Structure formats: structure tokens, C-alpha cells
């Protein structure tokens, strides 16, 4: 994971959360789901970043970190996409909620890019290791 992509996705998730949290909401259940998904994704991205930063994957070899990260991004991206679609449909042209949904879609795109980059890096690393 590159440091820039992690930082940009975290900032985007945080902005989406703040936009929805600071808006006046008529149907709170849809937006509370959006808030939970954005915060959980934010925490998990930070956790995986810290694992890579402090190289915990070398100490905890019983966990397949590549598979864990891939599953996190797949599930988190799917939940974020659903939350963004629901937030977009329930926004009723309120600017803060529309902005939250837009940033939610941007974060979804960034998570998909992270999936692709993680898969590309892990496959290239494994194929060059196997060739040597």
C-alpha cells in the first residue's frame, strides 16, 4: 500500500463522515449506517497501515496478511458502495448529505483502486519470488 493512497482514502472517508454527521437528517437510520461503515473502514485502513508501517506481518506469520487485506477491502468497498447509494437516494437535495454521498463514492473508488494495487503488488512480488 502506498502512503499517499492510504492518506487520501482516509481523508475522503473522514470528510464523508463529517459531511453526514454535521447535516440535519430526517431519516437517521440510513445515515447512521453510512457513518458506521465510514468509521469502520477508516479504522481498518489505519490498522492495516500500521501493520505495514511497523512490519507486524513479520512477527505474526500465522495470519495471511495479503488475504486479510484483500478481504477487508472487498467487504469494506461493497458496504461503502451500498451505504453511498442509500445516502444518495435519501439525501433529498440537502447539500451536506449530497456531499457525504459524493465523498462516499470517491472513497469507494479509492478502495477499489487499493484492491487493484494490493493485488497487483502481491502478485508481482509472488511471481518474482517464485522465478528466483
N, C-alpha and C positions, 0 to 999 in steps of 0.2 A: 504494500500500500504506500502510495506516495504521501508525503506530509501535506502537500497542497490540497490533494483531493479530500483527505480527511478533514482538514480545516474548513474547506469550502462546504462540504456536506454538513458538518456540524453547525456552521454559521447559518446555513439555509434552514436546517431543521429548527434552530433556535429562533430565527426570525418568524418562521411559520407558526411556532408555538406562541410567541409573543403577540403576533397579529390576532390570532384566535382568542387568546386569553384576555386581551385588552378590549375586545369588542363586546357590545351588548348582544346577547344571544337570546332568541326566543325559544328555540328548541335545543336545550343544553345537552341532551343525550348524544346527539350526533357529534357535537363538538368536543364533548368530554372524551369520546373515543379517539378523535383526532389528536387531542392533547396527550392522551396516554401513549398512543402509537409514536408520536414525535419524540416524546421524552424517553421512551424505552429505546427507540432507535439511537437517540443521542447518547444514552448511557452505554449501549452495547458497542457503538462505534468507538467511543472513548476507551472502553475496556479492551477491545482488540488492538487499538492503537498502543495502549500501554503495554500489552503483551509483547507486541513487536518492538516497542521502544526499549524496554528493559530486558528483552530476549528471554522471557519466561518460557517460551516454547522449547528452549534447550533444556530447561530444568524439568518441565512436566512433559515427558516424552510419551506418556500413556494416552494423551489426547491428540487426536489428529486435528491440528490447528487449521490446516488448509480446509478440511471438510467442515469444521465448525464455523469458520468464517464464511464459507460458501453458503451453508445452510442459513446462517444468520442473515446474510444479505438477501437471499432468496425469499425467506419468510418475511423479513422486515420490509422489503420492497413491495411485496404483494399486499401486506397490511397497510403500508403507506399509500399505495395506489388506491385501495378501497376507501381509506379514510379521506383522501383528497377528492375522490369522486363524490362521496357523500357530502363533504364540506362544500364542494362546488354547487351541488344541487340544492343544498339547504341555506345557501348564503343570502338569498333574497336581495341581491344587489347592495348589500351592506359592504362598504369599502374594506373594512378590516378583515371581514370574513372572506371576501374575494381575494384579498392579498394573501391571506393564510392559505387558501386553496392553491393559489398560483405558486407560492413558495413550496407547498407540499408536492405539487407536480414537479417542480425543479429538483427537489430533494429526491423524488422518485427516480428521475432521470440520472442524477448523480450516483444514486445507489446502484442503478443498472450499469453505469459506467464502471463503478468499483467492482461489481461482479465480473465484468468482462476483463478488467485489468488484473484482478486477482487470479482469475482462471488462466489468463494469458501468461502471467509471470510464473505461476506454479507449474503449468505445463511445459513452458520453455526451460525452466530450471530442472524439472524431472527428466526431460528428454536429453538435455546436455549432460546431466549426471549419468544417465544410462549409456550414453555414447562413449563416455570416457572410460 
